[in-house]
């Protein structure tokens, strides 16, 4: 009889996790571009720095991430009510991105879970905000990555993939 302890190793291939995280980050970049433009259009009397910091604070809150720029963190703390108002407005301001946001938040949670990080809070927040499509099927990682690549290409973030001609 085998008495080895039961392994709690990740159920997702460790090589897939960094690639999935990169795809999630790409969704965040697209969301940033769309949200920053929306904020720019609605707060025309504010500076570009204000637009950038507000969009960044909203995305950091949604994905439960720490800002890379300390000014964004300070902005988010000082303008908490504004950030919350923008979070609740996401269902309208980025309506076209909601399906891919749902997928990205789920993929991030899966990756976090595999690395022992508890991040279900992002999904609960998205549900509260009305931007989590609970009935949406979770795509396979390869499908998600292709969807993200297509989206990022449409927003000019990455070059479009050109299919290779078949070998002769």
KETI-805844 format. One record per residue (C-alpha): x, y, z; residue number from 0; chain; residue in three letters. Coordinates in steps of 0.2 Angstrom, whole numbers. Layout:
<rs>
+-------+-------+-------+-----+-------+-----+
!  east ! north !    up !   n ! chain ! res !
+-------+-------+-------+-----+-------+-----+
!     X !     Y !     Z ! NUM !     A ! ALA !
...
+-------+-------+-------+-----+-------+-----+
</rs>
This chain:
<rs>
+-------+-------+-------+-----+-------+-----+
!  east ! north !    up !   n ! chain ! res !
+-------+-------+-------+-----+-------+-----+
!     0 !     0 !     0 !   0 !     A ! UNK !
!     7 !    17 !    -5 !   1 !     A ! UNK !
!     8 !    29 !    10 !   2 !     A ! UNK !
!    14 !    44 !     0 !   3 !     A ! UNK !
!     6 !    61 !     4 !   4 !     A ! UNK !
!    -7 !    66 !    -8 !   5 !     A ! UNK !
!     0 !    80 !   -19 !   6 !     A ! UNK !
!    -8 !    97 !   -20 !   7 !     A ! UNK !
!     2 !   101 !   -36 !   8 !     A ! UNK !
!    -6 !   113 !   -48 !   9 !     A ! UNK !
!   -19 !   106 !   -60 !  10 !     A ! UNK !
!   -14 !   118 !   -74 !  11 !     A ! UNK !
!     3 !   115 !   -82 !  12 !     A ! UNK !
!    15 !   128 !   -74 !  13 !     A ! UNK !
!    21 !   133 !   -92 !  14 !     A ! UNK !
!     3 !   139 !   -96 !  15 !     A ! UNK !
!     1 !   150 !   -81 !  16 !     A ! UNK !
!    13 !   164 !   -87 !  17 !     A ! UNK !
!     6 !   164 !  -104 !  18 !     A ! UNK !
!   -12 !   165 !   -97 !  19 !     A ! UNK !
!    -6 !   180 !   -85 !  20 !     A ! UNK !
!     1 !   188 !  -101 !  21 !     A ! UNK !
!   -16 !   187 !  -109 !  22 !     A ! UNK !
!   -25 !   194 !   -94 !  23 !     A ! UNK !
!   -13 !   208 !   -94 !  24 !     A ! UNK !
!   -16 !   211 !  -112 !  25 !     A ! UNK !
!   -35 !   212 !  -108 !  26 !     A ! UNK !
!   -31 !   225 !   -95 !  27 !     A ! UNK !
!   -21 !   235 !  -108 !  28 !     A ! UNK !
!   -36 !   235 !  -120 !  29 !     A ! UNK !
!   -48 !   240 !  -105 !  30 !     A ! UNK !
!   -36 !   254 !  -100 !  31 !     A ! UNK !
!   -36 !   261 !  -118 !  32 !     A ! UNK !
!   -55 !   261 !  -119 !  33 !     A ! UNK !
!   -58 !   267 !  -101 !  34 !     A ! UNK !
!   -45 !   281 !  -103 !  35 !     A ! UNK !
!   -53 !   287 !  -119 !  36 !     A ! UNK !
!   -70 !   286 !  -110 !  37 !     A ! UNK !
!   -64 !   296 !   -95 !  38 !     A ! UNK !
!   -56 !   308 !  -107 !  39 !     A ! UNK !
!   -72 !   311 !  -116 !  40 !     A ! UNK !
!   -82 !   313 !  -100 !  41 !     A ! UNK !
!   -70 !   323 !   -90 !  42 !     A ! UNK !
!   -64 !   336 !  -103 !  43 !     A ! UNK !
!   -59 !   349 !   -90 !  44 !     A ! UNK !
!   -46 !   337 !   -82 !  45 !     A ! UNK !
!   -28 !   333 !   -87 !  46 !     A ! UNK !
!   -21 !   318 !   -96 !  47 !     A ! UNK !
!   -13 !   313 !   -80 !  48 !     A ! UNK !
!   -30 !   313 !   -71 !  49 !     A ! UNK !
!   -38 !   302 !   -85 !  50 !     A ! UNK !
!   -23 !   290 !   -84 !  51 !     A ! UNK !
!   -24 !   289 !   -65 !  52 !     A ! UNK !
!   -42 !   287 !   -65 !  53 !     A ! UNK !
!   -42 !   273 !   -78 !  54 !     A ! UNK !
!   -28 !   264 !   -69 !  55 !     A ! UNK !
!   -36 !   265 !   -52 !  56 !     A ! UNK !
!   -52 !   258 !   -59 !  57 !     A ! UNK !
!   -43 !   243 !   -67 !  58 !     A ! UNK !
!   -32 !   240 !   -52 !  59 !     A ! UNK !
!   -48 !   239 !   -41 !  60 !     A ! UNK !
!   -57 !   228 !   -53 !  61 !     A ! UNK !
!   -42 !   215 !   -55 !  62 !     A ! UNK !
!   -36 !   217 !   -37 !  63 !     A ! UNK !
!   -19 !   222 !   -42 !  64 !     A ! UNK !
!    -6 !   234 !   -35 !  65 !     A ! UNK !
!    -3 !   250 !   -46 !  66 !     A ! UNK !
!    14 !   250 !   -54 !  67 !     A ! UNK !
!    14 !   269 !   -53 !  68 !     A ! UNK !
!    13 !   275 !   -35 !  69 !     A ! UNK !
!     3 !   291 !   -41 !  70 !     A ! UNK !
!   -11 !   279 !   -47 !  71 !     A ! UNK !
!   -12 !   272 !   -29 !  72 !     A ! UNK !
!   -13 !   289 !   -21 !  73 !     A ! UNK !
!   -26 !   295 !   -34 !  74 !     A ! UNK !
!   -37 !   279 !   -30 !  75 !     A ! UNK !
!   -36 !   282 !   -12 !  76 !     A ! UNK !
!   -39 !   301 !   -12 !  77 !     A ! UNK !
!   -53 !   299 !   -25 !  78 !     A ! UNK !
!   -61 !   283 !   -19 !  79 !     A ! UNK !
!   -79 !   288 !   -22 !  80 !     A ! UNK !
!   -75 !   293 !   -40 !  81 !     A ! UNK !
!   -66 !   276 !   -43 !  82 !     A ! UNK !
!   -81 !   267 !   -36 !  83 !     A ! UNK !
!   -93 !   277 !   -47 !  84 !     A ! UNK !
!   -83 !   272 !   -62 !  85 !     A ! UNK !
!   -82 !   254 !   -57 !  86 !     A ! UNK !
!  -101 !   254 !   -56 !  87 !     A ! UNK !
!  -102 !   262 !   -73 !  88 !     A ! UNK !
!   -91 !   249 !   -82 !  89 !     A ! UNK !
!  -106 !   239 !   -87 !  90 !     A ! UNK !
!  -111 !   254 !   -98 !  91 !     A ! UNK !
!   -94 !   262 !  -103 !  92 !     A ! UNK !
!   -85 !   246 !  -108 !  93 !     A ! UNK !
!  -101 !   235 !  -113 !  94 !     A ! UNK !
!   -92 !   228 !  -128 !  95 !     A ! UNK !
!   -78 !   221 !  -117 !  96 !     A ! UNK !
!   -88 !   212 !  -104 !  97 !     A ! UNK !
!   -87 !   195 !  -111 !  98 !     A ! UNK !
!   -68 !   196 !  -112 !  99 !     A ! UNK !
!   -67 !   204 !   -95 ! 100 !     A ! UNK !
!   -77 !   190 !   -88 ! 101 !     A ! UNK !
!   -65 !   177 !   -96 ! 102 !     A ! UNK !
!   -50 !   187 !   -90 ! 103 !     A ! UNK !
!   -56 !   189 !   -72 ! 104 !     A ! UNK !
!   -59 !   170 !   -72 ! 105 !     A ! UNK !
!   -42 !   166 !   -79 ! 106 !     A ! UNK !
!   -33 !   177 !   -67 ! 107 !     A ! UNK !
!   -42 !   169 !   -53 ! 108 !     A ! UNK !
!   -38 !   151 !   -59 ! 109 !     A ! UNK !
!   -19 !   157 !   -61 ! 110 !     A ! UNK !
!   -19 !   164 !   -44 ! 111 !     A ! UNK !
!   -27 !   149 !   -36 ! 112 !     A ! UNK !
!   -14 !   138 !   -44 ! 113 !     A ! UNK !
!    -1 !   149 !   -36 ! 114 !     A ! UNK !
!    -9 !   149 !   -19 ! 115 !     A ! UNK !
!   -17 !   166 !   -20 ! 116 !     A ! UNK !
!   -35 !   169 !   -15 ! 117 !     A ! UNK !
!   -42 !   181 !   -28 ! 118 !     A ! UNK !
!   -61 !   176 !   -29 ! 119 !     A ! UNK !
!   -64 !   194 !   -23 ! 120 !     A ! UNK !
!   -62 !   201 !   -40 ! 121 !     A ! UNK !
!   -75 !   189 !   -47 ! 122 !     A ! UNK !
!   -87 !   194 !   -33 ! 123 !     A ! UNK !
!   -84 !   212 !   -36 ! 124 !     A ! UNK !
!   -87 !   210 !   -55 ! 125 !     A ! UNK !
!  -103 !   201 !   -51 ! 126 !     A ! UNK !
!  -108 !   215 !   -39 ! 127 !     A ! UNK !
!  -104 !   228 !   -53 ! 128 !     A ! UNK !
!  -115 !   218 !   -66 ! 129 !     A ! UNK !
!  -100 !   214 !   -77 ! 130 !     A ! UNK !
!   -98 !   195 !   -73 ! 131 !     A ! UNK !
!  -107 !   185 !   -86 ! 132 !     A ! UNK !
!  -110 !   170 !   -75 ! 133 !     A ! UNK !
!  -118 !   159 !   -88 ! 134 !     A ! UNK !
!  -104 !   162 !  -100 ! 135 !     A ! UNK !
!   -93 !   146 !  -103 ! 136 !     A ! UNK !
!   -75 !   147 !   -98 ! 137 !     A ! UNK !
!   -65 !   145 !  -114 ! 138 !     A ! UNK !
!   -50 !   134 !  -115 ! 139 !     A ! UNK !
!   -34 !   143 !  -112 ! 140 !     A ! UNK !
!   -29 !   142 !  -131 ! 141 !     A ! UNK !
!   -46 !   149 !  -136 ! 142 !     A ! UNK !
!   -44 !   163 !  -123 ! 143 !     A ! UNK !
!   -27 !   167 !  -129 ! 144 !     A ! UNK !
!   -32 !   168 !  -147 ! 145 !     A ! UNK !
!   -47 !   179 !  -142 ! 146 !     A ! UNK !
!   -36 !   191 !  -133 ! 147 !     A ! UNK !
!   -23 !   192 !  -147 ! 148 !     A ! UNK !
!   -37 !   196 !  -159 ! 149 !     A ! UNK !
!   -44 !   209 !  -148 ! 150 !     A ! UNK !
!   -26 !   217 !  -144 ! 151 !     A ! UNK !
!   -23 !   217 !  -163 ! 152 !     A ! UNK !
!   -40 !   226 !  -166 ! 153 !     A ! UNK !
!   -34 !   240 !  -154 ! 154 !     A ! UNK !
!   -17 !   241 !  -161 ! 155 !     A ! UNK !
!    -7 !   234 !  -146 ! 156 !     A ! UNK !
!     0 !   219 !  -156 ! 157 !     A ! UNK !
!     3 !   215 !  -174 ! 158 !     A ! UNK !
!   -11 !   204 !  -182 ! 159 !     A ! UNK !
!    -7 !   186 !  -184 ! 160 !     A ! UNK !
!    -3 !   182 !  -202 ! 161 !     A ! UNK !
!    -7 !   164 !  -206 ! 162 !     A ! UNK !
!     8 !   155 !  -213 ! 163 !     A ! UNK !
!     6 !   148 !  -230 ! 164 !     A ! UNK !
!     6 !   129 !  -231 ! 165 !     A ! UNK !
!    23 !   121 !  -234 ! 166 !     A ! UNK !
!    25 !   114 !  -251 ! 167 !     A ! UNK !
+-------+-------+-------+-----+-------+-----+
</rs>
